[in-house]
Amino acid sequence: MIHRIVFPLVVAGLTAICFLPALSGSFLNWDDNVNFLGNTAFRGLGPEQVRWAFSSVLFGHYIPLTRLTWSLNYVLRGMDPWGSRPEPES
């Protein structure tokens, strides 16, 4: 019976430890340089950005809603890689 409780907790703990470095909040050198750093098309939420979101394909992916969320994140937070995190308490 104890295995049913301990094992999932150990797995959850190990998973959290493995992903802890991802919380540094910096851009990654996988596709962020193409999607965000070198791409100015998503920066804003006007007609040009909406048109771009629905008409562009990068890396073979057509993901207009994802690209619209990039635009919304940019409008709300700028180029902060942690765009969706809340402001820290002061």
N, C-alpha and C positions, 0 to 999 in steps of 0.2 A: 504494500500500500504506500509506503514511503517513496518508492521509486516513481509513482505517478505524480508526486509533488516535486521531488528533488530534481529529477531528470529535466523536466521542462524549465525549471529555474536555472539550472546549470547551463543549458543550451541558450537560454535568453541572455544570461550573463556573459557567456563567451561571445555571442553575437554582438552584444553592445560593446564589448572590449575591442573586437575586430573593427567595428565601424567608428570607434572613437576618433581616429585621426581625420575622418571626413568632417568632423565638426569644426575644423580650423577655419572653414568658410572662405577658402581661396578658390580662384578659378583653377581648373585642372588642365593639364596639357594633353587632353585626349581630343576633344572637339570644341572646347570652349573658345579656343583661339579663332575658329571659323564661325561658330554660332554667335559669339558675343563680342570678343575683343576686336576682330577685324570686320565685323558686320555692323554697319550703321543703319541698315534698312529697318530694323525693328525699333529703333529709338524714337519713341513717340506713340501716339494712338490716334493719328489722323487718317484721312483717306488713303494716303500713300502707304502707310504701314499696314492698314487692313488689306489693301490690294496686294501688297507684298506677301502677307501671310497666306492669302488664298491662291497665289499664283506662283510661288517659288518652291523649288525642290532642292534641298541640300542633302548630300550623302544618300541620295535616292529615296528620301522620305518626304511624303506629303503630309504635313502635320499642322494644318492651319490653326486649330484651337490652341495647340501648344505655343505656336508663335505669337498668337494674340496675348497669351498669358505672359510671354516675354516682354511684349510691349507694355502691358499693364504694370508689370514689375518695374520696368524702366521708368515709367511715369511716376510711380509711387516711391521708388527707392533709388533711382539712378543706376549706376554701374556697381552697386554693392553686391558682391557675390552671394551674400546672405539676404537677398531681396525679400524673402518672405518671413524673415524672423522679426519678432517684435522689437521695439526699441528697448535697450537695457534700462532698468530702473536706476535712477540717480540717487 
